[in-house]
Amino acid sequence: MRVRIWVAAAALAAVAGAGPLFAQDAGTPTVERQVPQTNEQIQLSFAPLVRKASPAVVNVYARQLPENRDTTYWQQFGNSARVRQSLGSGVIIDPSGIVVTNLHVIEDANDIRIAFADGREVPAEVLLTEELFDIAILRIPAMATPYPVVPLTDSDLLAVGDLVLAIGNPFGVGQTVTSGIVSGLGRTLAGGDETQVFIQTDAAINPGNSGGALIDVFGNLIGINTAIFSRGGGSDGIGFAIPSNVVRIVLEAALNGGKVKRPWIGAGFGSLNFETAQELGLAQLNGARVTFVLDDGPAAAAGLVVDDVVVTFDGTAIDHPTGLVYRLLISGIGHEAKLGVIRAGELLELTIMAVEALETTPRDEAVIAGRTPFTGARVANLSPAVAQELGYAGIPTGVIVLSVAPSSFASSSGLDRGDVIVAINGTTIETTAQLVELIAAGANAWQTEIIRSGRTLRSTLSIGR
């Protein structure tokens, strides 16, 4: 069985679909591919690209140092005690000292340092983290001369089969370059948010490569290496990188001192299978089927209805719901898009404008206390804004789990971030206040219904005495 592995974080010490998603620009000239014809062509090398890009690919060292250190303790045991340390990679994308890496490389760290290939080391501060995209934007001190950079390019121009290079620091052995091709575009990972789309490559990516550069044959940044599928923890030739167009959105938010604002249209989308396509009278399985439309949202105003199938976005073909969500993301809030929609066998064109998701219901966060299977869970009322923050794709009503404290009863019960608590002991849960009151009343056992990743799960929970 293959599992997903986030590839940064070689821990050095620890304590307790498809082409249309990145369609080639119609105005981009095509290049005829040939096999090498001469000795000169055979001797062609990637070395010039590596020399150009590698100075801007750095090592990222992140440490979580204990707070409120006891002086006597630290004099006796030193800094090696109770320090968690991880290693990843990063890419300088602005000459003033802006570095992009993965959030999971630096998460929870309070001491972050950037190391260069020439041995220099500088501290870094966090400008912005974006959990859903697993991106962190860092700043390092400005120098007298500009830093080398790997320039961002348009990842939508990629095609399956294009040559790419991955640069990073796998296993802490030092800067390493691997080559491969683009194996797929618009990929999603099991259990991930539908907005998370990845470039798939067979260039070898290993632990420590997270946050490193995926570059094209022009030396431009097309992605940030992030994850692999692997049986044993090493590279099996299935690696994933965050597209540069997503990186650009997070970078712009960081430089503007804000946060990433994701467009929202007030509708949900699902993929088509053979049975659904037959029911809707469709001859193909391509498109994003509308599964729900919220009143007073942009989708309702545009005239979308349940079982419409969106097949184009501003003329770009949509093969899968991920493609539609991605197109909305990079088009931005306020963009007026033309949707090609199939309804009852007829092709329609609808105009829709994405807006910022609203907190239509106060979140009223609460942490469950006491001695129950839910103790240690932090919950909130769902709204479009909260659903978007957590990547929840269902109808945004009810109560959702924001986090679960480690080693808590809730953790032992199997509750997880993003779970929506639908009912307890036959009572439908609508608000956090109702949930807290119901739990406070106590019970010997708790028959629980939750929604997780689109599936309804039912179980009986209890704790030992």
KEKOLFI-827990 format. One record per residue (C-alpha): x negated, y negated, z negated; residue in one letter. Coordinates in steps of 0.2 Angstrom, whole numbers, plus 5000, padded with zeros to 4 digits. Layout:
// residues N
[pt [X, Y, Z], a]
...
//
This chain:
// residues 465
[pt [5000, 5000, 5000], m]
[pt [4993, 4983, 5004], r]
[pt [4994, 4969, 4992], v]
[pt [4992, 4950, 4993], r]
[pt [4976, 4943, 4985], i]
[pt [4973, 4925, 4982], w]
[pt [4955, 4924, 4987], v]
[pt [4947, 4911, 4976], a]
[pt [4945, 4915, 4961], a]
[pt [4931, 4927, 4958], a]
[pt [4932, 4926, 4939], a]
[pt [4915, 4925, 4932], l]
[pt [4921, 4926, 4914], a]
[pt [4938, 4928, 4907], a]
[pt [4947, 4928, 4890], v]
[pt [4964, 4934, 4883], a]
[pt [5033, 4924, 5069], g]
[pt [5027, 4917, 5080], a]
[pt [5020, 4906, 5094], g]
[pt [5034, 4893, 5095], p]
[pt [5030, 4887, 5077], l]
[pt [5014, 4880, 5083], f]
[pt [5018, 4878, 5101], a]
[pt [5005, 4872, 5114], q]
[pt [5007, 4854, 5118], d]
[pt [5014, 4853, 5136], a]
[pt [5001, 4840, 5141], g]
[pt [4986, 4850, 5135], t]
[pt [4976, 4857, 5149], p]
[pt [4974, 4875, 5150], t]
[pt [4957, 4883, 5151], v]
[pt [4953, 4898, 5161], e]
[pt [4945, 4912, 5151], r]
[pt [4931, 4922, 5158], q]
[pt [4919, 4936, 5152], v]
[pt [4901, 4930, 5151], p]
[pt [4894, 4931, 5169], q]
[pt [4875, 4926, 5166], t]
[pt [4862, 4928, 5153], n]
[pt [4864, 4910, 5148], e]
[pt [4882, 4913, 5145], q]
[pt [4878, 4929, 5134], i]
[pt [4866, 4918, 5124], q]
[pt [4879, 4906, 5119], l]
[pt [4880, 4903, 5100], s]
[pt [4891, 4896, 5087], f]
[pt [4876, 4889, 5078], a]
[pt [4879, 4870, 5084], p]
[pt [4897, 4871, 5077], l]
[pt [4891, 4878, 5060], v]
[pt [4877, 4865, 5059], r]
[pt [4890, 4852, 5062], k]
[pt [4904, 4858, 5050], a]
[pt [4894, 4867, 5036], s]
[pt [4888, 4852, 5027], p]
[pt [4906, 4847, 5023], a]
[pt [4910, 4864, 5016], v]
[pt [4906, 4864, 4997], v]
[pt [4907, 4876, 4982], n]
[pt [4920, 4872, 4969], v]
[pt [4916, 4877, 4951], y]
[pt [4931, 4876, 4939], a]
[pt [4930, 4878, 4920], r]
[pt [4943, 4878, 4907], q]
[pt [4935, 4872, 4891], l]
[pt [4943, 4874, 4874], p]
[pt [4950, 4858, 4867], e]
[pt [4946, 4852, 4849], n]
[pt [4930, 4862, 4848], r]
[pt [4924, 4866, 4830], d]
[pt [4907, 4859, 4829], t]
[pt [4900, 4873, 4818], t]
[pt [4908, 4886, 4830], y]
[pt [4900, 4879, 4845], w]
[pt [4883, 4877, 4837], q]
[pt [4884, 4895, 4833], q]
[pt [4891, 4903, 4849], f]
[pt [4887, 4889, 4862], g]
[pt [4897, 4885, 4878], n]
[pt [4898, 4903, 4884], s]
[pt [4911, 4907, 4871], a]
[pt [4930, 4906, 4876], r]
[pt [4926, 4898, 4893], v]
[pt [4935, 4903, 4908], r]
[pt [4926, 4900, 4924], q]
[pt [4930, 4902, 4943], s]
[pt [4922, 4899, 4959], l]
[pt [4930, 4894, 4976], g]
[pt [4926, 4883, 4991], s]
[pt [4932, 4866, 4997], g]
[pt [4931, 4855, 5012], v]
[pt [4927, 4836, 5013], i]
[pt [4939, 4828, 5024], i]
[pt [4936, 4810, 5021], d]
[pt [4919, 4802, 5021], p]
[pt [4923, 4792, 5005], s]
[pt [4923, 4809, 4995], g]
[pt [4940, 4817, 4997], i]
[pt [4940, 4836, 4995], v]
[pt [4953, 4848, 4999], v]
[pt [4954, 4866, 4991], t]
[pt [4967, 4878, 4985], n]
[pt [4977, 4874, 4969], l]
[pt [4973, 4892, 4962], h]
[pt [4955, 4888, 4963], v]
[pt [4956, 4874, 4950], i]
[pt [4972, 4878, 4941], e]
[pt [4972, 4874, 4922], d]
[pt [4953, 4868, 4924], a]
[pt [4948, 4853, 4914], n]
[pt [4930, 4853, 4921], d]
[pt [4928, 4853, 4940], i]
[pt [4912, 4851, 4949], r]
[pt [4907, 4851, 4967], i]
[pt [4891, 4859, 4973], a]
[pt [4882, 4856, 4989], f]
[pt [4871, 4868, 4999], a]
[pt [4856, 4857, 4995], d]
[pt [4858, 4860, 4976], g]
[pt [4867, 4843, 4972], r]
[pt [4881, 4844, 4960], e]
[pt [4894, 4831, 4956], v]
[pt [4910, 4830, 4945], p]
[pt [4927, 4830, 4954], a]
[pt [4944, 4822, 4948], e]
[pt [4961, 4829, 4954], v]
[pt [4971, 4817, 4964], l]
[pt [4986, 4828, 4968], l]
[pt [4991, 4846, 4967], t]
[pt [5005, 4854, 4977], e]
[pt [5010, 4871, 4970], e]
[pt [5022, 4876, 4984], l]
[pt [5008, 4874, 4997], f]
[pt [4994, 4880, 4985], d]
[pt [4984, 4864, 4989], i]
[pt [4973, 4853, 4978], a]
[pt [4966, 4836, 4983], i]
[pt [4950, 4831, 4974], l]
[pt [4939, 4815, 4974], r]
[pt [4921, 4815, 4971], i]
[pt [4910, 4799, 4967], p]
[pt [4906, 4789, 4982], a]
[pt [4888, 4789, 4989], m]
[pt [4878, 4775, 4997], a]
[pt [4880, 4785, 5014], t]
[pt [4896, 4792, 5019], p]
[pt [4899, 4811, 5016], y]
[pt [4899, 4823, 5030], p]
[pt [4917, 4829, 5035], v]
[pt [4926, 4842, 5045], v]
[pt [4939, 4832, 5054], p]
[pt [4957, 4837, 5054], l]
[pt [4965, 4843, 5070], t]
[pt [4983, 4847, 5076], d]
[pt [4986, 4865, 5071], s]
[pt [5001, 4865, 5082], d]
[pt [4990, 4867, 5097], l]
[pt [4983, 4884, 5091], l]
[pt [4987, 4899, 5101], a]
[pt [4986, 4918, 5096], v]
[pt [4969, 4924, 5103], g]
[pt [4960, 4907, 5100], d]
[pt [4942, 4909, 5092], l]
[pt [4940, 4903, 5075], v]
[pt [4926, 4902, 5061], l]
[pt [4929, 4904, 5043], a]
[pt [4916, 4895, 5031], i]
[pt [4915, 4897, 5013], g]
[pt [4906, 4905, 4998], n]
[pt [4912, 4923, 4996], p]
[pt [4908, 4932, 4980], f]
[pt [4896, 4918, 4975], g]
[pt [4882, 4924, 4987], v]
[pt [4880, 4907, 4996], g]
[pt [4888, 4898, 5011], q]
[pt [4894, 4911, 5023], t]
[pt [4901, 4910, 5041], v]
[pt [4912, 4923, 5049], t]
[pt [4920, 4923, 5066], s]
[pt [4937, 4930, 5073], g]
[pt [4952, 4925, 5082], i]
[pt [4969, 4919, 5078], v]
[pt [4979, 4935, 5075], s]
[pt [4996, 4927, 5072], g]
[pt [5005, 4910, 5068], l]
[pt [5019, 4905, 5057], g]
[pt [5016, 4920, 5045], r]
[pt [5025, 4921, 5028], t]
[pt [5019, 4931, 5013], l]
[pt [5031, 4943, 5004], a]
[pt [5038, 4934, 4989], g]
[pt [5033, 4917, 4995], g]
[pt [5043, 4901, 4998], d]
[pt [5050, 4900, 5016], e]
[pt [5041, 4883, 5018], t]
[pt [5024, 4892, 5016], q]
[pt [5018, 4896, 5033], v]
[pt [5001, 4902, 5037], f]
[pt [4989, 4905, 5051], i]
[pt [4983, 4923, 5052], q]
[pt [4966, 4928, 5056], t]
[pt [4954, 4943, 5057], d]
[pt [4939, 4932, 5052], a]
[pt [4932, 4940, 5036], a]
[pt [4939, 4931, 5021], i]
[pt [4934, 4937, 5004], n]
[pt [4935, 4932, 4985], p]
[pt [4927, 4915, 4984], g]
[pt [4932, 4909, 5001], n]
[pt [4948, 4901, 4995], s]
[pt [4948, 4883, 4999], g]
[pt [4935, 4885, 5013], g]
[pt [4937, 4879, 5031], a]
[pt [4944, 4888, 5046], l]
[pt [4938, 4878, 5061], i]
[pt [4941, 4879, 5080], d]
[pt [4928, 4880, 5093], v]
[pt [4927, 4861, 5093], f]
[pt [4922, 4861, 5075], g]
[pt [4938, 4854, 5069], n]
[pt [4948, 4859, 5053], l]
[pt [4963, 4870, 5058], i]
[pt [4966, 4878, 5041], g]
[pt [4961, 4881, 5023], i]
[pt [4958, 4899, 5019], n]
[pt [4969, 4905, 5006], t]
[pt [4974, 4923, 5004], a]
[pt [4971, 4941, 5011], i]
[pt [4980, 4957, 5012], f]
[pt [4969, 4970, 5005], s]
[pt [4969, 4988, 4998], r]
[pt [4954, 4986, 4988], g]
[pt [4950, 4967, 4986], g]
[pt [4939, 4965, 5001], g]
[pt [4943, 4959, 5018], s]
[pt [4953, 4971, 5029], d]
[pt [4954, 4959, 5043], g]
[pt [4971, 4951, 5038], i]
[pt [4967, 4934, 5031], g]
[pt [4978, 4918, 5029], f]
[pt [4975, 4900, 5031], a]
[pt [4986, 4885, 5027], i]
[pt [4988, 4875, 5043], p]
[pt [4980, 4858, 5044], s]
[pt [4996, 4849, 5048], n]
[pt [5002, 4855, 5031], v]
[pt [4986, 4849, 5023], v]
[pt [4988, 4832, 5031], r]
[pt [5005, 4829, 5023], i]
[pt [4998, 4833, 5006], v]
[pt [4983, 4822, 5009], l]
[pt [4993, 4807, 5014], e]
[pt [5004, 4809, 4999], a]
[pt [4988, 4810, 4988], a]
[pt [4980, 4794, 4996], l]
[pt [4996, 4785, 4994], n]
[pt [4997, 4789, 4975], g]
[pt [5013, 4798, 4976], g]
[pt [5019, 4816, 4978], k]
[pt [5024, 4826, 4993], v]
[pt [5042, 4823, 4998], k]
[pt [5050, 4837, 5007], r]
[pt [5064, 4834, 5019], p]
[pt [5081, 4841, 5015], w]
[pt [5096, 4844, 5025], i]
[pt [5108, 4853, 5013], g]
[pt [5109, 4869, 5022], a]
[pt [5102, 4887, 5020], g]
[pt [5096, 4898, 5034], f]
[pt [5093, 4917, 5037], g]
[pt [5086, 4928, 5050], s]
[pt [5095, 4938, 5063], l]
[pt [5096, 4956, 5063], n]
[pt [5104, 4968, 5076], f]
[pt [5120, 4969, 5067], e]
[pt [5122, 4951, 5064], t]
[pt [5118, 4946, 5082], a]
[pt [5131, 4958, 5088], q]
[pt [5144, 4951, 5076], e]
[pt [5140, 4933, 5082], l]
[pt [5140, 4939, 5100], g]
[pt [5122, 4935, 5103], l]
[pt [5111, 4943, 5116], a]
[pt [5094, 4939, 5106], q]
[pt [5088, 4939, 5088], l]
[pt [5079, 4923, 5089], n]
[pt [5085, 4908, 5079], g]
[pt [5089, 4903, 5062], a]
[pt [5107, 4907, 5056], r]
[pt [5116, 4895, 5045], v]
[pt [5121, 4904, 5028], t]
[pt [5128, 4889, 5019], f]
[pt [5131, 4871, 5021], v]
[pt [5133, 4859, 5006], l]
[pt [5146, 4846, 5006], d]
[pt [5140, 4828, 5008], d]
[pt [5123, 4834, 5014], g]
[pt [5115, 4829, 5031], p]
[pt [5119, 4846, 5039], a]
[pt [5138, 4844, 5035], a]
[pt [5137, 4826, 5042], a]
[pt [5129, 4833, 5058], a]
[pt [5143, 4846, 5060], g]
[pt [5133, 4862, 5056], l]
[pt [5144, 4876, 5050], v]
[pt [5141, 4894, 5043], v]
[pt [5135, 4906, 5056], d]
[pt [5129, 4893, 5068], d]
[pt [5112, 4898, 5075], v]
[pt [5099, 4885, 5077], v]
[pt [5088, 4889, 5092], v]
[pt [5078, 4873, 5096], t]
[pt [5072, 4858, 5086], f]
[pt [5068, 4843, 5096], d]
[pt [5066, 4855, 5111], g]
[pt [5054, 4867, 5102], t]
[pt [5060, 4885, 5102], a]
[pt [5065, 4891, 5084], i]
[pt [5062, 4910, 5083], d]
[pt [5064, 4912, 5064], h]
[pt [5071, 4901, 5049], p]
[pt [5053, 4898, 5044], t]
[pt [5050, 4889, 5060], g]
[pt [5065, 4877, 5057], l]
[pt [5059, 4874, 5039], v]
[pt [5041, 4870, 5045], y]
[pt [5047, 4859, 5059], r]
[pt [5058, 4849, 5046], l]
[pt [5043, 4848, 5035], l]
[pt [5031, 4840, 5048], i]
[pt [5044, 4829, 5055], s]
[pt [5046, 4820, 5039], g]
[pt [5060, 4812, 5029], i]
[pt [5071, 4800, 5040], g]
[pt [5067, 4809, 5057], h]
[pt [5082, 4810, 5068], e]
[pt [5081, 4828, 5076], a]
[pt [5090, 4836, 5090], k]
[pt [5096, 4853, 5086], l]
[pt [5100, 4866, 5099], g]
[pt [5114, 4877, 5091], v]
[pt [5123, 4892, 5097], i]
[pt [5141, 4893, 5091], r]
[pt [5153, 4906, 5097], a]
[pt [5142, 4909, 5113], g]
[pt [5141, 4890, 5117], e]
[pt [5125, 4880, 5116], l]
[pt [5128, 4863, 5107], l]
[pt [5117, 4849, 5103], e]
[pt [5118, 4841, 5086], l]
[pt [5109, 4826, 5079], t]
[pt [5103, 4828, 5061], i]
[pt [5093, 4816, 5049], m]
[pt [5083, 4824, 5035], a]
[pt [5083, 4815, 5018], v]
[pt [5075, 4817, 5001], e]
[pt [5082, 4830, 4990], a]
[pt [5093, 4823, 4976], l]
[pt [5095, 4828, 4958], e]
[pt [5113, 4828, 4959], t]
[pt [5115, 4837, 4942], t]
[pt [5103, 4832, 4928], p]
[pt [5091, 4846, 4925], r]
[pt [5093, 4846, 4906], d]
[pt [5077, 4856, 4903], e]
[pt [5077, 4868, 4888], a]
[pt [5065, 4881, 4880], v]
[pt [5074, 4896, 4873], i]
[pt [5069, 4899, 4855], a]
[pt [5073, 4912, 4842], g]
[pt [5071, 4931, 4844], r]
[pt [5080, 4936, 4860], t]
[pt [5074, 4943, 4877], p]
[pt [5075, 4925, 4884], f]
[pt [5064, 4918, 4871], t]
[pt [5049, 4908, 4879], g]
[pt [5058, 4904, 4895], a]
[pt [5060, 4886, 4900], r]
[pt [5075, 4883, 4910], v]
[pt [5084, 4869, 4920], a]
[pt [5100, 4865, 4929], n]
[pt [5099, 4868, 4948], l]
[pt [5100, 4854, 4960], s]
[pt [5094, 4851, 4978], p]
[pt [5078, 4843, 4970], a]
[pt [5075, 4857, 4958], v]
[pt [5078, 4870, 4970], a]
[pt [5066, 4863, 4982], q]
[pt [5052, 4860, 4969], e]
[pt [5053, 4879, 4965], l]
[pt [5056, 4885, 4983], g]
[pt [5073, 4892, 4979], y]
[pt [5083, 4895, 4995], a]
[pt [5100, 4899, 4989], g]
[pt [5115, 4887, 4984], i]
[pt [5108, 4875, 4971], p]
[pt [5120, 4878, 4957], t]
[pt [5117, 4887, 4940], g]
[pt [5102, 4888, 4929], v]
[pt [5085, 4892, 4935], i]
[pt [5069, 4898, 4926], v]
[pt [5055, 4885, 4927], l]
[pt [5042, 4895, 4918], s]
[pt [5039, 4909, 4906], v]
[pt [5027, 4908, 4891], a]
[pt [5013, 4922, 4892], p]
[pt [5016, 4936, 4879], s]
[pt [5033, 4930, 4875], s]
[pt [5049, 4940, 4873], f]
[pt [5055, 4933, 4890], a]
[pt [5039, 4939, 4898], s]
[pt [5041, 4956, 4891], s]
[pt [5059, 4956, 4897], s]
[pt [5052, 4953, 4915], g]
[pt [5059, 4936, 4917], l]
[pt [5050, 4926, 4930], d]
[pt [5048, 4908, 4937], r]
[pt [5062, 4905, 4950], g]
[pt [5074, 4918, 4943], d]
[pt [5092, 4911, 4943], v]
[pt [5102, 4917, 4927], i]
[pt [5119, 4921, 4934], v]
[pt [5128, 4929, 4920], a]
[pt [5125, 4936, 4902], i]
[pt [5137, 4949, 4894], n]
[pt [5150, 4945, 4907], g]
[pt [5150, 4926, 4905], t]
[pt [5145, 4916, 4920], t]
[pt [5131, 4904, 4916], i]
[pt [5133, 4886, 4924], e]
[pt [5122, 4875, 4913], t]
[pt [5107, 4875, 4902], t]
[pt [5118, 4869, 4887], a]
[pt [5130, 4884, 4889], q]
[pt [5115, 4896, 4891], l]
[pt [5107, 4890, 4875], v]
[pt [5124, 4891, 4865], e]
[pt [5127, 4908, 4871], l]
[pt [5110, 4915, 4867], i]
[pt [5111, 4906, 4850], a]
[pt [5127, 4916, 4846], a]
[pt [5117, 4932, 4846], g]
[pt [5120, 4950, 4853], a]
[pt [5113, 4967, 4850], n]
[pt [5110, 4969, 4869], a]
[pt [5111, 4958, 4883], w]
[pt [5119, 4963, 4900], q]
[pt [5110, 4951, 4912], t]
[pt [5113, 4946, 4930], e]
[pt [5100, 4936, 4939], i]
[pt [5096, 4931, 4957], i]
[pt [5077, 4934, 4962], r]
[pt [5071, 4931, 4980], s]
[pt [5089, 4932, 4987], g]
[pt [5093, 4949, 4978], r]
[pt [5105, 4951, 4963], t]
[pt [5097, 4961, 4949], l]
[pt [5107, 4968, 4934], r]
[pt [5099, 4975, 4918], s]
[pt [5102, 4977, 4900], t]
[pt [5089, 4968, 4889], l]
[pt [5085, 4970, 4871], s]
[pt [5070, 4968, 4859], i]
[pt [5064, 4979, 4845], g]
[pt [5067, 4975, 4827], r]
//
